[in-house]
């Protein structure tokens, strides 16, 4: 009987959990290759530095350091905004763009730099929307 109560409680709490990332998507009539080139170009225009790329699967990720972030913690190093974008052809001839913005606080610990995910910042949410708007046409 007690295990059912715990299971119900766990399901209830997981439904109330807040999402840390800022996922967004858009569709365009441009081809996947054209759209991927647009995404790659616009990431640079938004101030993001490419961190990984998979040309065959049309996936790219990029990050940007927030130079204004300060914390009263001696282990705090910086805030990183990260964008992960995937471009794919759909069956109806459209191209989908799926972008996920995330924010990480980087700390210097005894084991080295450690990233802790935080709620997506307004900056990364805005950049995600701007990227989709610019590559939608």
ZAPA-271745 format. One record per atom (N, C-alpha, C, O): residue in three letters; atom name; x, z, y. Coordinates in steps of 0.2 Angstrom, whole numbers. Atoms other than C-alpha are relative to their C-alpha. Last residue first. Example, Ala and Ser with C-alpha at 12.3 -4.5 7.8 and 13.67 -1.06 7.14 Angstrom:
(r "SER", "N", (-4, -1, -6)) (r "SER", "CA", (68, 36, -5)) (r "SER", "C", (-4, 3, 5)) (r "SER", "O", (-1, 4, 11)) (r "ALA", "N", (4, 0, -6)) (r "ALA", "CA", (62, 39, -22)) (r "ALA", "C", (4, 0, 6)) (r "ALA", "O", (9, 3, 5)) 
//
This chain:
(r "UNK", "N", (2, 6, -1)) (r "UNK", "CA", (60, -222, 162)) (r "UNK", "C", (4, -6, -3)) (r "UNK", "O", (2, -12, -3)) (r "UNK", "N", (6, 2, 2)) (r "UNK", "CA", (61, -205, 155)) (r "UNK", "C", (-2, -7, 1)) (r "UNK", "O", (-6, -10, -3)) (r "UNK", "N", (0, 5, 6)) (r "UNK", "CA", (79, -203, 157)) (r "UNK", "C", (-6, -2, -3)) (r "UNK", "O", (-6, -5, -8)) (r "UNK", "N", (-5, 5, -2)) (r "UNK", "CA", (79, -195, 175)) (r "UNK", "C", (0, -5, -6)) (r "UNK", "O", (2, -11, -5)) (r "UNK", "N", (3, 5, -5)) (r "UNK", "CA", (63, -185, 171)) (r "UNK", "C", (5, -6, 2)) (r "UNK", "O", (2, -11, 2)) (r "UNK", "N", (6, 4, 3)) (r "UNK", "CA", (70, -178, 155)) (r "UNK", "C", (-3, -5, 5)) (r "UNK", "O", (-5, -10, 3)) (r "UNK", "N", (-3, 5, 5)) (r "UNK", "CA", (87, -173, 163)) (r "UNK", "C", (-6, -4, -3)) (r "UNK", "O", (-5, -10, -4)) (r "UNK", "N", (-3, 5, -4)) (r "UNK", "CA", (78, -165, 178)) (r "UNK", "C", (3, -5, -5)) (r "UNK", "O", (2, -11, -4)) (r "UNK", "N", (6, 5, -3)) (r "UNK", "CA", (67, -155, 166)) (r "UNK", "C", (3, -6, 4)) (r "UNK", "O", (0, -11, 3)) (r "UNK", "N", (4, 3, 6)) (r "UNK", "CA", (82, -148, 156)) (r "UNK", "C", (-5, -5, 3)) (r "UNK", "O", (-6, -10, 0)) (r "UNK", "N", (-4, 6, 2)) (r "UNK", "CA", (92, -145, 172)) (r "UNK", "C", (-3, -4, -6)) (r "UNK", "O", (-3, -10, -6)) (r "UNK", "N", (0, 5, -5)) (r "UNK", "CA", (78, -134, 179)) (r "UNK", "C", (4, -7, -2)) (r "UNK", "O", (1, -12, -1)) (r "UNK", "N", (7, 3, 1)) (r "UNK", "CA", (77, -124, 163)) (r "UNK", "C", (-1, -6, 5)) (r "UNK", "O", (-4, -11, 3)) (r "UNK", "N", (0, 4, 6)) (r "UNK", "CA", (96, -122, 163)) (r "UNK", "C", (-7, -3, -1)) (r "UNK", "O", (-8, -9, -3)) (r "UNK", "N", (-4, 6, 0)) (r "UNK", "CA", (96, -116, 181)) (r "UNK", "C", (0, -5, -6)) (r "UNK", "O", (-1, -11, -5)) (r "UNK", "N", (4, 4, -4)) (r "UNK", "CA", (81, -104, 179)) (r "UNK", "C", (4, -7, 1)) (r "UNK", "O", (1, -12, 1)) (r "UNK", "N", (0, -1, -8)) (r "UNK", "CA", (91, -96, 166)) (r "UNK", "C", (-4, -5, 3)) (r "UNK", "O", (-6, -10, 0)) (r "UNK", "N", (-2, 6, -3)) (r "UNK", "CA", (86, -96, 147)) (r "UNK", "C", (-1, 1, 8)) (r "UNK", "O", (-6, 3, 10)) (r "UNK", "N", (5, 4, -2)) (r "UNK", "CA", (84, -78, 141)) (r "UNK", "C", (2, -6, 4)) (r "UNK", "O", (7, -5, 8)) (r "UNK", "N", (5, -3, -5)) (r "UNK", "CA", (100, -72, 134)) (r "UNK", "C", (-6, -5, 1)) (r "UNK", "O", (-6, -10, -1)) (r "UNK", "N", (6, 4, -3)) (r "UNK", "CA", (111, -77, 119)) (r "UNK", "C", (-4, 4, 4)) (r "UNK", "O", (-6, 10, 2)) (r "UNK", "N", (6, -4, 1)) (r "UNK", "CA", (127, -66, 117)) (r "UNK", "C", (-6, -4, 3)) (r "UNK", "O", (-6, -5, 9)) (r "UNK", "N", (6, 3, -4)) (r "UNK", "CA", (143, -76, 116)) (r "UNK", "C", (-6, 4, -2)) (r "UNK", "O", (-7, 4, -8)) (r "UNK", "N", (6, -1, 4)) (r "UNK", "CA", (159, -66, 110)) (r "UNK", "C", (-6, -3, 5)) (r "UNK", "O", (-7, 0, 10)) (r "UNK", "N", (6, 2, -4)) (r "UNK", "CA", (177, -71, 116)) (r "UNK", "C", (-7, 1, -4)) (r "UNK", "O", (-7, -2, -10)) (r "UNK", "N", (-1, 7, -4)) (r "UNK", "CA", (190, -62, 106)) (r "UNK", "C", (-7, -1, 3)) (r "UNK", "O", (-11, 3, 4)) (r "UNK", "N", (-1, 6, 5)) (r "UNK", "CA", (189, -49, 91)) (r "UNK", "C", (0, -7, 4)) (r "UNK", "O", (0, -12, 1)) (r "UNK", "N", (-6, -1, 3)) (r "UNK", "CA", (192, -34, 103)) (r "UNK", "C", (1, -6, -5)) (r "UNK", "O", (7, -8, -7)) (r "UNK", "N", (0, -6, 4)) (r "UNK", "CA", (179, -40, 115)) (r "UNK", "C", (7, 0, -4)) (r "UNK", "O", (11, -4, -3)) (r "UNK", "N", (-7, 0, 4)) (r "UNK", "CA", (179, -52, 129)) (r "UNK", "C", (0, 7, -4)) (r "UNK", "O", (0, 12, -1)) (r "UNK", "N", (-3, -7, -1)) (r "UNK", "CA", (160, -55, 134)) (r "UNK", "C", (7, -1, -4)) (r "UNK", "O", (8, -4, -9)) (r "UNK", "N", (-6, 0, 4)) (r "UNK", "CA", (151, -72, 136)) (r "UNK", "C", (4, 7, 2)) (r "UNK", "O", (5, 8, 8)) (r "UNK", "N", (-4, -5, -4)) (r "UNK", "CA", (133, -71, 142)) (r "UNK", "C", (6, 0, -5)) (r "UNK", "O", (6, 2, -11)) (r "UNK", "N", (-4, -5, 3)) (r "UNK", "CA", (124, -86, 135)) (r "UNK", "C", (4, 4, 4)) (r "UNK", "O", (7, 1, 9)) (r "UNK", "N", (-5, -3, -5)) (r "UNK", "CA", (110, -97, 142)) (r "UNK", "C", (3, 6, -5)) (r "UNK", "O", (0, 9, -8)) (r "UNK", "N", (-1, -7, 2)) (r "UNK", "CA", (100, -110, 132)) (r "UNK", "C", (5, 3, 5)) (r "UNK", "O", (9, 0, 8)) (r "UNK", "N", (-4, -4, -4)) (r "UNK", "CA", (92, -126, 136)) (r "UNK", "C", (1, 7, -2)) (r "UNK", "O", (-4, 10, -4)) (r "UNK", "N", (0, -7, 1)) (r "UNK", "CA", (85, -137, 122)) (r "UNK", "C", (5, 3, 5)) (r "UNK", "O", (11, 2, 4)) (r "UNK", "N", (-5, -3, -4)) (r "UNK", "CA", (81, -156, 125)) (r "UNK", "C", (-1, 8, -1)) (r "UNK", "O", (-7, 10, 0)) (r "UNK", "N", (2, -7, 1)) (r "UNK", "CA", (71, -167, 114)) (r "UNK", "C", (6, 3, 2)) (r "UNK", "O", (12, 3, 0)) (r "UNK", "N", (-6, -4, -2)) (r "UNK", "CA", (71, -185, 119)) (r "UNK", "C", (-2, 7, -1)) (r "UNK", "O", (-7, 9, 2)) (r "UNK", "N", (1, -7, -2)) (r "UNK", "CA", (59, -197, 110)) (r "UNK", "C", (6, 4, 2)) (r "UNK", "O", (12, 2, -1)) (r "UNK", "N", (-6, -4, 2)) (r "UNK", "CA", (60, -215, 109)) (r "UNK", "C", (-2, 7, 3)) (r "UNK", "O", (-4, 8, 8)) (r "UNK", "N", (-2, -4, -6)) (r "UNK", "CA", (44, -226, 108)) (r "UNK", "C", (6, 4, -2)) (r "UNK", "O", (8, 4, -8)) (r "UNK", "N", (-4, 4, -4)) (r "UNK", "CA", (41, -240, 95)) (r "UNK", "C", (3, 4, 6)) (r "UNK", "O", (7, 1, 10)) (r "UNK", "N", (4, 4, -4)) (r "UNK", "CA", (27, -231, 86)) (r "UNK", "C", (4, -5, 6)) (r "UNK", "O", (1, -7, 10)) (r "UNK", "N", (3, 5, 4)) (r "UNK", "CA", (38, -225, 72)) (r "UNK", "C", (-5, -5, 5)) (r "UNK", "O", (-5, -11, 3)) (r "UNK", "N", (6, -2, 3)) (r "UNK", "CA", (49, -215, 84)) (r "UNK", "C", (-3, -6, -4)) (r "UNK", "O", (-2, -12, -2)) (r "UNK", "N", (5, 5, 0)) (r "UNK", "CA", (67, -218, 88)) (r "UNK", "C", (-6, 2, -4)) (r "UNK", "O", (-6, 5, -9)) (r "UNK", "N", (2, 3, 7)) (r "UNK", "CA", (77, -203, 91)) (r "UNK", "C", (-5, -5, 1)) (r "UNK", "O", (-10, -4, 6)) (r "UNK", "N", (4, 6, -1)) (r "UNK", "CA", (87, -194, 105)) (r "UNK", "C", (-2, -4, -6)) (r "UNK", "O", (3, -5, -11)) (r "UNK", "N", (1, 4, 6)) (r "UNK", "CA", (93, -176, 103)) (r "UNK", "C", (-4, -6, 2)) (r "UNK", "O", (-10, -5, 4)) (r "UNK", "N", (5, 5, -1)) (r "UNK", "CA", (99, -165, 117)) (r "UNK", "C", (1, -5, -6)) (r "UNK", "O", (6, -6, -9)) (r "UNK", "N", (0, 4, 6)) (r "UNK", "CA", (107, -148, 117)) (r "UNK", "C", (-5, -6, 0)) (r "UNK", "O", (-11, -4, 1)) (r "UNK", "N", (6, 4, 2)) (r "UNK", "CA", (110, -140, 134)) (r "UNK", "C", (2, -4, -6)) (r "UNK", "O", (7, -6, -7)) (r "UNK", "N", (-2, 5, 5)) (r "UNK", "CA", (121, -125, 137)) (r "UNK", "C", (-7, -4, -1)) (r "UNK", "O", (-12, -2, -1)) (r "UNK", "N", (7, 4, 1)) (r "UNK", "CA", (121, -113, 152)) (r "UNK", "C", (2, -6, -5)) (r "UNK", "O", (7, -10, -3)) (r "UNK", "N", (0, 7, 2)) (r "UNK", "CA", (136, -101, 151)) (r "UNK", "C", (-7, -3, -1)) (r "UNK", "O", (-11, 0, -5)) (r "UNK", "N", (6, 3, 3)) (r "UNK", "CA", (138, -85, 160)) (r "UNK", "C", (0, -7, -1)) (r "UNK", "O", (3, -11, 3)) (r "UNK", "N", (3, 5, -3)) (r "UNK", "CA", (155, -77, 162)) (r "UNK", "C", (-7, -1, -3)) (r "UNK", "O", (-8, 1, -9)) (r "UNK", "N", (-4, 6, -2)) (r "UNK", "CA", (167, -64, 157)) (r "UNK", "C", (-3, -5, 4)) (r "UNK", "O", (-1, -6, 10)) (r "UNK", "N", (3, 6, -2)) (r "UNK", "CA", (159, -47, 154)) (r "UNK", "C", (5, -5, 3)) (r "UNK", "O", (9, -4, 7)) (r "UNK", "N", (-1, 5, 6)) (r "UNK", "CA", (170, -34, 145)) (r "UNK", "C", (-4, -7, 2)) (r "UNK", "O", (-2, -12, -1)) (r "UNK", "N", (-7, 3, 0)) (r "UNK", "CA", (172, -24, 161)) (r "UNK", "C", (1, -5, -5)) (r "UNK", "O", (6, -9, -5)) (r "UNK", "N", (-2, -1, 6)) (r "UNK", "CA", (153, -23, 164)) (r "UNK", "C", (7, -2, -1)) (r "UNK", "O", (8, -8, 0)) (r "UNK", "N", (-4, -6, -1)) (r "UNK", "CA", (145, -22, 181)) (r "UNK", "C", (3, 2, -7)) (r "UNK", "O", (1, 8, -9)) (r "UNK", "N", (3, -5, 4)) (r "UNK", "CA", (140, -40, 179)) (r "UNK", "C", (4, 6, 1)) (r "UNK", "O", (10, 6, 1)) (r "UNK", "N", (-4, -6, 0)) (r "UNK", "CA", (143, -55, 190)) (r "UNK", "C", (-4, 5, -3)) (r "UNK", "O", (-10, 6, -3)) (r "UNK", "N", (3, -5, 4)) (r "UNK", "CA", (136, -73, 189)) (r "UNK", "C", (5, 6, 0)) (r "UNK", "O", (11, 5, -1)) (r "UNK", "N", (2, -6, -4)) (r "UNK", "CA", (141, -84, 204)) (r "UNK", "C", (-2, 6, -4)) (r "UNK", "O", (-3, 11, -1)) (r "UNK", "N", (-5, -4, -3)) (r "UNK", "CA", (152, -96, 194)) (r "UNK", "C", (-2, 6, 5)) (r "UNK", "O", (2, 9, 7)) (r "UNK", "N", (3, -2, -6)) (r "UNK", "CA", (139, -101, 182)) (r "UNK", "C", (5, 4, 4)) (r "UNK", "O", (6, 10, 2)) (r "UNK", "N", (-1, -7, -2)) (r "UNK", "CA", (148, -111, 169)) (r "UNK", "C", (-3, 2, 6)) (r "UNK", "O", (-3, -2, 11)) (r "UNK", "N", (-2, -1, -7)) (r "UNK", "CA", (141, -127, 162)) (r "UNK", "C", (1, 7, 1)) (r "UNK", "O", (-4, 11, -1)) (r "UNK", "N", (0, -7, -3)) (r "UNK", "CA", (139, -133, 144)) (r "UNK", "C", (2, 0, 8)) (r "UNK", "O", (5, -5, 10)) (r "UNK", "N", (-4, -1, -6)) (r "UNK", "CA", (135, -149, 135)) (r "UNK", "C", (-1, 7, 3)) (r "UNK", "O", (-6, 10, 1)) (r "UNK", "N", (1, -6, -3)) (r "UNK", "CA", (128, -155, 119)) (r "UNK", "C", (5, 1, 5)) (r "UNK", "O", (10, -2, 5)) (r "UNK", "N", (-6, -2, -5)) (r "UNK", "CA", (125, -172, 112)) (r "UNK", "C", (-2, 7, 2)) (r "UNK", "O", (-7, 9, 3)) (r "UNK", "N", (0, -7, -2)) (r "UNK", "CA", (115, -180, 98)) (r "UNK", "C", (6, 2, 4)) (r "UNK", "O", (11, -1, 3)) (r "UNK", "N", (2, -1, -7)) (r "UNK", "CA", (111, -198, 95)) (r "UNK", "C", (-1, 7, 2)) (r "UNK", "O", (-6, 9, 5)) (r "UNK", "N", (6, -3, 0)) (r "UNK", "CA", (113, -198, 76)) (r "UNK", "C", (-3, 1, 7)) (r "UNK", "O", (-8, 5, 8)) (r "UNK", "N", (4, 3, 5)) (r "UNK", "CA", (127, -211, 76)) (r "UNK", "C", (-7, 3, -1)) (r "UNK", "O", (-12, 0, -2)) (r "UNK", "N", (2, 6, -2)) (r "UNK", "CA", (135, -205, 92)) (r "UNK", "C", (-5, -3, -5)) (r "UNK", "O", (-10, -6, -3)) (r "UNK", "N", (1, 3, 7)) (r "UNK", "CA", (136, -187, 87)) (r "UNK", "C", (-3, -7, 2)) (r "UNK", "O", (-9, -7, 3)) (r "UNK", "N", (4, 6, 0)) (r "UNK", "CA", (143, -178, 103)) (r "UNK", "C", (0, -3, -8)) (r "UNK", "O", (5, -3, -11)) (r "UNK", "N", (0, 3, 7)) (r "UNK", "CA", (151, -161, 106)) (r "UNK", "C", (-5, -6, 1)) (r "UNK", "O", (-9, -6, 5)) (r "UNK", "N", (-4, -4, 4)) (r "UNK", "CA", (156, -151, 122)) (r "UNK", "C", (0, -3, -7)) (r "UNK", "O", (4, -1, -11)) (r "UNK", "N", (2, 1, 7)) (r "UNK", "CA", (151, -162, 136)) (r "UNK", "C", (4, 4, -5)) (r "UNK", "O", (10, 4, -4)) (r "UNK", "N", (-6, 3, 3)) (r "UNK", "CA", (153, -154, 153)) (r "UNK", "C", (-1, -1, -8)) (r "UNK", "O", (-4, 4, -11)) (r "UNK", "N", (-2, -3, 7)) (r "UNK", "CA", (138, -151, 163)) (r "UNK", "C", (6, -4, -3)) (r "UNK", "O", (6, -10, -2)) (r "UNK", "N", (-5, -5, 0)) (r "UNK", "CA", (137, -154, 182)) (r "UNK", "C", (2, 3, -7)) (r "UNK", "O", (6, 8, -7)) (r "UNK", "N", (3, -7, -1)) (r "UNK", "CA", (120, -162, 183)) (r "UNK", "C", (5, 5, 0)) (r "UNK", "O", (4, 11, 1)) (r "UNK", "N", (3, 0, -7)) (r "UNK", "CA", (128, -179, 185)) (r "UNK", "C", (-3, 7, 2)) (r "UNK", "O", (-3, 9, 8)) (r "UNK", "N", (-5, -1, -4)) (r "UNK", "CA", (138, -176, 169)) (r "UNK", "C", (-2, 0, 8)) (r "UNK", "O", (1, 4, 12)) (r "UNK", "N", (-3, -6, 2)) (r "UNK", "CA", (123, -173, 159)) (r "UNK", "C", (6, 1, 5)) (r "UNK", "O", (6, 7, 8)) (r "UNK", "N", (3, -5, -5)) (r "UNK", "CA", (115, -188, 168)) (r "UNK", "C", (2, 7, -2)) (r "UNK", "O", (2, 11, 3)) (r "UNK", "N", (-2, 1, -7)) (r "UNK", "CA", (128, -200, 160)) (r "UNK", "C", (-3, 6, 5)) (r "UNK", "O", (0, 8, 9)) (r "UNK", "N", (-7, -1, 0)) (r "UNK", "CA", (126, -194, 142)) (r "UNK", "C", (2, 0, 8)) (r "UNK", "O", (6, 4, 10)) (r "UNK", "N", (-1, -7, 1)) (r "UNK", "CA", (107, -194, 144)) (r "UNK", "C", (7, 2, 1)) (r "UNK", "O", (9, 7, 4)) (r "UNK", "N", (2, -4, -6)) (r "UNK", "CA", (107, -211, 151)) (r "UNK", "C", (1, 7, -1)) (r "UNK", "O", (3, 10, 4)) (r "UNK", "N", (-5, 2, -5)) (r "UNK", "CA", (118, -218, 137)) (r "UNK", "C", (-2, 4, 6)) (r "UNK", "O", (2, 7, 10)) (r "UNK", "N", (-6, -5, 2)) (r "UNK", "CA", (107, -209, 124)) (r "UNK", "C", (5, -1, 5)) (r "UNK", "O", (8, 4, 8)) (r "UNK", "N", (2, -6, -2)) (r "UNK", "CA", (91, -218, 132)) (r "UNK", "C", (6, 5, -1)) (r "UNK", "O", (7, 10, 3)) (r "UNK", "N", (1, 0, -7)) (r "UNK", "CA", (99, -235, 131)) (r "UNK", "C", (-1, 7, 3)) (r "UNK", "O", (2, 10, 7)) (r "UNK", "N", (-6, 0, -3)) (r "UNK", "CA", (104, -232, 113)) (r "UNK", "C", (1, 0, 8)) (r "UNK", "O", (5, 4, 10)) (r "UNK", "N", (-4, -6, 1)) (r "UNK", "CA", (87, -225, 108)) (r "UNK", "C", (7, -1, 3)) (r "UNK", "O", (10, 4, 6)) (r "UNK", "N", (-3, -1, 7)) (r "UNK", "CA", (78, -240, 116)) (r "UNK", "C", (4, 6, -1)) (r "UNK", "O", (6, 9, 4)) (r "UNK", "N", (-7, 3, 1)) (r "UNK", "CA", (68, -238, 132)) (r "UNK", "C", (2, 1, -7)) (r "UNK", "O", (0, 6, -11)) (r "UNK", "N", (0, 7, 4)) (r "UNK", "CA", (49, -235, 130)) (r "UNK", "C", (7, -3, 0)) (r "UNK", "O", (7, -8, -4)) (r "UNK", "N", (-1, 5, -4)) (r "UNK", "CA", (51, -216, 134)) (r "UNK", "C", (-1, -7, -4)) (r "UNK", "O", (0, -7, -10)) (r "UNK", "N", (0, 6, 3)) (r "UNK", "CA", (45, -200, 127)) (r "UNK", "C", (1, -6, 5)) (r "UNK", "O", (-1, -5, 11)) (r "UNK", "N", (3, 5, -4)) (r "UNK", "CA", (48, -182, 133)) (r "UNK", "C", (1, -7, -5)) (r "UNK", "O", (5, -7, -9)) (r "UNK", "N", (0, 7, 3)) (r "UNK", "CA", (53, -166, 126)) (r "UNK", "C", (-3, -5, 4)) (r "UNK", "O", (-8, -3, 8)) (r "UNK", "N", (4, 5, -3)) (r "UNK", "CA", (57, -148, 131)) (r "UNK", "C", (1, -7, -3)) (r "UNK", "O", (6, -8, -6)) (r "UNK", "N", (1, 6, 3)) (r "UNK", "CA", (64, -132, 123)) (r "UNK", "C", (-5, -5, 4)) (r "UNK", "O", (-10, -2, 7)) (r "UNK", "N", (5, 4, -4)) (r "UNK", "CA", (69, -118, 134)) (r "UNK", "C", (0, -7, -2)) (r "UNK", "O", (3, -11, 0)) (r "UNK", "N", (-2, 7, -2)) (r "UNK", "CA", (78, -105, 123)) (r "UNK", "C", (-5, -3, 4)) (r "UNK", "O", (-11, -1, 5)) (r "UNK", "N", (-6, -1, -5)) (r "UNK", "CA", (76, -86, 122)) (r "UNK", "C", (2, -7, 3)) (r "UNK", "O", (4, -8, 8)) (r "UNK", "N", (-5, 5, 1)) (r "UNK", "CA", (59, -86, 114)) (r "UNK", "C", (5, 0, 5)) (r "UNK", "O", (4, 1, 11)) (r "UNK", "N", (-1, 5, -6)) (r "UNK", "CA", (49, -70, 116)) (r "UNK", "C", (6, -5, -2)) (r "UNK", "O", (11, -3, -5)) (r "UNK", "N", (-6, 1, -2)) (r "UNK", "CA", (43, -61, 100)) (r "UNK", "C", (1, -5, 6)) (r "UNK", "O", (-2, -10, 5)) (r "UNK", "N", (-1, -2, -6)) (r "UNK", "CA", (25, -57, 99)) (r "UNK", "C", (7, -1, 3)) (r "UNK", "O", (8, 0, 9)) (r "UNK", "N", (4, 4, -5)) (r "UNK", "CA", (22, -67, 84)) (r "UNK", "C", (0, 2, 7)) (r "UNK", "O", (-1, -2, 11)) (r "UNK", "N", (-3, 7, 0)) (r "UNK", "CA", (37, -59, 75)) (r "UNK", "C", (-4, -4, 5)) (r "UNK", "O", (-2, -9, 8)) (r "UNK", "N", (-5, 0, -4)) (r "UNK", "CA", (29, -42, 79)) (r "UNK", "C", (4, -6, 1)) (r "UNK", "O", (6, -8, 7)) (r "UNK", "N", (3, -1, -7)) (r "UNK", "CA", (13, -45, 71)) (r "UNK", "C", (5, 0, 5)) (r "UNK", "O", (5, -3, 10)) (r "UNK", "N", (3, 7, -2)) (r "UNK", "CA", (21, -53, 55)) (r "UNK", "C", (-2, 1, 8)) (r "UNK", "O", (-2, -4, 12)) (r "UNK", "N", (-6, 5, -1)) (r "UNK", "CA", (33, -37, 54)) (r "UNK", "C", (-3, -7, 2)) (r "UNK", "O", (0, -10, 7)) (r "UNK", "N", (-4, -2, -6)) (r "UNK", "CA", (18, -25, 56)) (r "UNK", "C", (5, -5, 2)) (r "UNK", "O", (6, -7, 8)) (r "UNK", "N", (4, 1, -6)) (r "UNK", "CA", (8, -34, 43)) (r "UNK", "C", (3, 1, 6)) (r "UNK", "O", (2, -3, 11)) (r "UNK", "N", (0, 8, -1)) (r "UNK", "CA", (23, -34, 31)) (r "UNK", "C", (-5, -2, 6)) (r "UNK", "O", (-3, -6, 9)) (r "UNK", "N", (-6, 2, -3)) (r "UNK", "CA", (25, -15, 35)) (r "UNK", "C", (0, -8, 0)) (r "UNK", "O", (3, -10, 5)) (r "UNK", "N", (0, -2, -7)) (r "UNK", "CA", (7, -11, 31)) (r "UNK", "C", (6, -3, 4)) (r "UNK", "O", (6, -5, 10)) (r "UNK", "N", (5, 4, -3)) (r "UNK", "CA", (7, -21, 15)) (r "UNK", "C", (0, 1, 8)) (r "UNK", "O", (-1, -3, 12)) (r "UNK", "N", (-4, 6, -2)) (r "UNK", "CA", (23, -12, 10)) (r "UNK", "C", (-5, -5, 3)) (r "UNK", "O", (-2, -9, 7)) (r "UNK", "N", (-4, -1, -6)) (r "UNK", "CA", (14, 5, 12)) (r "UNK", "C", (4, -7, 2)) (r "UNK", "O", (5, -9, 7)) (r "UNK", "N", (4, 0, -6)) (r "UNK", "CA", (0, 0, 0)) (r "UNK", "C", (4, 0, 6)) (r "UNK", "O", (3, -4, 11)) 
//
